[in-house]
Amino acid sequence: MPEKTGYDVLVLGGGVAGCVLATRLSEDPSRSVCLVEAGPDYGPDRAKWPAKALDARVLPRDDVWEKQSAPYRIRAKVVGGSSCVNGCWHTWGSASDFAEWAALGGAGWSADSLGQFRRIVAEKMRLRAIPASELSVWSSSSLAAAAELGYPEDADMSAPGVGPGYGCPPVNAIGDLRWNVAFAYLDEARSRPNLRILSGATVNRLVLADGRVTGAEVDLAGEQVTLTADTYLLSAGTYGSPSVLLRSGIGPAEHLAEVGIRTVVDLPGVGANLVDHSCLVLPLTPTAELNAALLAKEEAGDLYASQVAIKAATEFCDEGAWDLHLLPTAGAPLFGTLPRGRYEVGIAAFLMKPASRGRLRLRSADYGVGPDIDPALFTDPDGRDLAVGRRGLELAAELAASAPLKAWASPRDETRPQDASDEHLRSRAGTYWHPIGTCALGDVVDGDAKVQGVENLHVIDASILPTIPRSNTQLPTLAVAEMLAGRLANR
Ligand SMILES: Cc1cc2nc3c(=O)[nH]c(=O)nc-3n(C[C@H](O)[C@H](O)[C@H](O)COP(=O)(O)OP(=O)(O)OC[C@H]3O[C@@H](n4cnc5c(N)ncnc54)[C@H](O)[C@@H]3O)c2cc1C
């Protein structure tokens, strides 16, 4: 039977935001909704999921867009999106983060408004605190080190914070089962007759006429189909959503001409303003005792590489906020392997309010060719990010030198961060995998997430966050999706 093509709402991208949108909008049985996702749909039966995707202790790398790629490009390709491959951490930003968003998007984007949705999300995602019994000796020593250095304890890092502090971010996990967004949201909606889920379906581009989208061209398991709807919600993520807009002729005219695409709406913000939390790591050499303690924890099936975050403020930070996350980590290497019983230990300094801005461009009009992504980490013209990064490494070294931690590990490299060259630091740059901003509120979408110049098209995912919050990005993305889903449902 040919695929049904006409719906009230098409949700294009079945990740973190897309699952919320499809679930919320199909609550009204009179509204037909179709969720379109390029990756597989493993469904509600846990037994059909790959074991690694269910294991909250690891970051799986199977259902991703590019198996071989620069680490910052890792992005999931599966119903449930990056919640199926991520670290399961939930933290929340500062009042100043939300003030920036509300100034562009209105009251719905304020700390108060999104705070309400944060509570709903926390319940759906079953956030749980980390009990002391789950901590590795490295994690419990890190908590002791932070206390010794005078950081205040932050009992719930997923709640609004008032400044620097330390704690264990709550996780969306039941025991060690990764409670991804497909389980948390979509499963309750799967049996609704007004919801269709199309997996293995890659959105090529949107077709526009007279300022409206008239169809979405989709590769459905090799067959080209055009799906139609009254309203189109693009939720393909920070790398996927601008790619679809650009292929549809919505973006900077100059760039579209370079790749041979006719401009339909000249929107310079599409693909611009890419921001990620950059990082530098202080590598440490574990003692034999630490390796042995970690091995025992691993054998007990209880080893998480990162359990502790310390929110720290440098002299560059706004009053009452923080501009660093310091993460003491100890576990299996994220990249590469080590012999059994040996672990990668370090303290990462993540820049939570970086000034550098990157961009995404198409390399080709062909949807089979991945985009050109330049996160441009540590490139701001004033060099502020490098200064914050150096300070972050100093604070990491201070932690490593504290009595609770120096008993377990020692710095691998004695070079002081102040003496390391800019080039050397840039060559060590990593990210927190929190890209945002490529379809930013204010530049590309309005407060209702409607794309400027197109009547019936909204973008709802991490790409519309206009400035990066001082937090991990899953919780704010979910809260924004809940807020906007409510608005669309009530129209
Ligand atoms: C390795 C990793 C670790 C992370 N750890 C954490 C963490 O611990 N805590 C935290 O808060 N955040 C974390 N994040 C970030 C968090 O997962 C993201 O901020 C969040 O998933 C963004 O949601 P989204 O809906 O914008 O995009 P996604 O969840 O990535 O969803 C986008 C979906 O769109 C689909 N798609 C894209 N293009 C197309 C197309 N053309 N056609 C059809 N479908 C398409 C994709 O396949 C994907 O399923 C991590 C991310 C990664 C990658």
The ligand as an SDF file (V2000), in Angstrom:
LIG
                    3D

 53 58  0  0  0  0  0  0  0  0999 V2000
   27.8670   12.0540   22.9580 C   0  0  0  0  0  0  0  0  0  0  0  0
   26.9080   13.0660   23.5420 C   0  0  0  0  0  0  0  0  0  0  0  0
   26.8300   13.2240   24.9310 C   0  0  0  0  0  0  0  0  0  0  0  0
   25.9530   14.1680   25.4620 C   0  0  0  0  0  0  0  0  0  0  0  0
   25.7830   14.2110   26.8240 N   0  0  0  0  0  0  0  0  0  0  0  0
   24.8010   14.9990   27.3420 C   0  0  0  0  0  0  0  0  0  0  0  0
   24.4840   14.9470   28.7250 C   0  0  0  0  0  0  0  0  0  0  0  0
   25.0210   14.1350   29.4890 O   0  0  0  0  0  0  0  0  0  0  0  0
   23.5400   15.8080   29.1940 N   0  0  0  0  0  0  0  0  0  0  0  0
   22.8980   16.6980   28.3690 C   0  0  0  0  0  0  0  0  0  0  0  0
   22.0780   17.4800   28.8680 O   0  0  0  0  0  0  0  0  0  0  0  0
   23.1560   16.7360   27.0530 N   0  0  0  0  0  0  0  0  0  0  0  0
   24.0680   15.8900   26.5160 C   0  0  0  0  0  0  0  0  0  0  0  0
   24.2870   15.8940   25.1680 N   0  0  0  0  0  0  0  0  0  0  0  0
   23.5400   16.8560   24.3320 C   0  0  0  0  0  0  0  0  0  0  0  0
   22.0710   16.4860   24.1300 C   0  0  0  0  0  0  0  0  0  0  0  0
   21.9420   15.1210   23.8080 O   0  0  0  0  0  0  0  0  0  0  0  0
   21.5070   17.3800   23.0150 C   0  0  0  0  0  0  0  0  0  0  0  0
   21.5670   18.7260   23.4470 O   0  0  0  0  0  0  0  0  0  0  0  0
   20.0670   17.0470   22.6480 C   0  0  0  0  0  0  0  0  0  0  0  0
   19.9370   15.7260   22.2370 O   0  0  0  0  0  0  0  0  0  0  0  0
   19.5860   17.9620   21.5300 C   0  0  0  0  0  0  0  0  0  0  0  0
   18.3130   17.5340   21.1000 O   0  0  0  0  0  0  0  0  0  0  0  0
   17.8150   17.8070   19.6220 P   0  0  0  0  0  0  0  0  0  0  0  0
   16.3840   17.4100   19.5870 O   0  0  0  0  0  0  0  0  0  0  0  0
   18.1770   19.1860   19.2320 O   0  0  0  0  0  0  0  0  0  0  0  0
   18.6960   16.8620   18.6930 O   0  0  0  0  0  0  0  0  0  0  0  0
   18.8560   15.2770   18.6650 P   0  0  0  0  0  0  0  0  0  0  0  0
   18.4630   14.6570   19.9450 O   0  0  0  0  0  0  0  0  0  0  0  0
   20.2390   15.0180   18.1780 O   0  0  0  0  0  0  0  0  0  0  0  0
   17.7990   14.8060   17.5680 O   0  0  0  0  0  0  0  0  0  0  0  0
   17.8720   15.1310   16.2050 C   0  0  0  0  0  0  0  0  0  0  0  0
   17.2520   13.9650   15.4350 C   0  0  0  0  0  0  0  0  0  0  0  0
   16.9900   14.3830   14.1010 O   0  0  0  0  0  0  0  0  0  0  0  0
   17.3410   13.3290   13.2120 C   0  0  0  0  0  0  0  0  0  0  0  0
   17.6530   13.9040   11.9060 N   0  0  0  0  0  0  0  0  0  0  0  0
   18.6580   14.7690   11.6040 C   0  0  0  0  0  0  0  0  0  0  0  0
   18.6150   15.0760   10.3000 N   0  0  0  0  0  0  0  0  0  0  0  0
   17.5790   14.3830    9.7660 C   0  0  0  0  0  0  0  0  0  0  0  0
   17.0290   14.2970    8.4540 C   0  0  0  0  0  0  0  0  0  0  0  0
   17.5520   14.9670    7.4190 N   0  0  0  0  0  0  0  0  0  0  0  0
   15.9640   13.5030    8.2650 N   0  0  0  0  0  0  0  0  0  0  0  0
   15.4040   12.8030    9.2960 C   0  0  0  0  0  0  0  0  0  0  0  0
   15.8940   12.8520   10.5660 N   0  0  0  0  0  0  0  0  0  0  0  0
   16.9550   13.6540   10.7940 C   0  0  0  0  0  0  0  0  0  0  0  0
   18.5540   12.6800   13.8750 C   0  0  0  0  0  0  0  0  0  0  0  0
   18.7860   11.3950   13.3650 O   0  0  0  0  0  0  0  0  0  0  0  0
   18.1740   12.7450   15.3450 C   0  0  0  0  0  0  0  0  0  0  0  0
   17.4820   11.5840   15.7590 O   0  0  0  0  0  0  0  0  0  0  0  0
   25.1660   14.9800   24.5900 C   0  0  0  0  0  0  0  0  0  0  0  0
   25.2460   14.8120   23.2110 C   0  0  0  0  0  0  0  0  0  0  0  0
   26.0990   13.8570   22.6730 C   0  0  0  0  0  0  0  0  0  0  0  0
   26.1430   13.6730   21.1740 C   0  0  0  0  0  0  0  0  0  0  0  0
  1  2  1  0
  2  3  1  0
  2 52  2  0
  3  4  2  0
  4  5  1  0
  4 50  1  0
  5  6  2  0
  6  7  1  0
  6 13  1  0
  7  8  2  0
  7  9  1  0
  9 10  1  0
 10 11  2  0
 10 12  1  0
 12 13  2  0
 13 14  1  0
 14 15  1  0
 14 50  1  0
 15 16  1  0
 16 17  1  0
 16 18  1  0
 18 19  1  0
 18 20  1  0
 20 21  1  0
 20 22  1  0
 22 23  1  0
 23 24  1  0
 24 25  2  0
 24 26  1  0
 24 27  1  0
 27 28  1  0
 28 29  2  0
 28 30  1  0
 28 31  1  0
 31 32  1  0
 32 33  1  0
 33 34  1  0
 33 48  1  0
 34 35  1  0
 35 36  1  0
 35 46  1  0
 36 37  1  0
 36 45  1  0
 37 38  2  0
 38 39  1  0
 39 40  1  0
 39 45  2  0
 40 41  1  0
 40 42  2  0
 42 43  1  0
 43 44  2  0
 44 45  1  0
 46 47  1  0
 46 48  1  0
 48 49  1  0
 50 51  2  0
 51 52  1  0
 52 53  1  0
M  END
$$$$
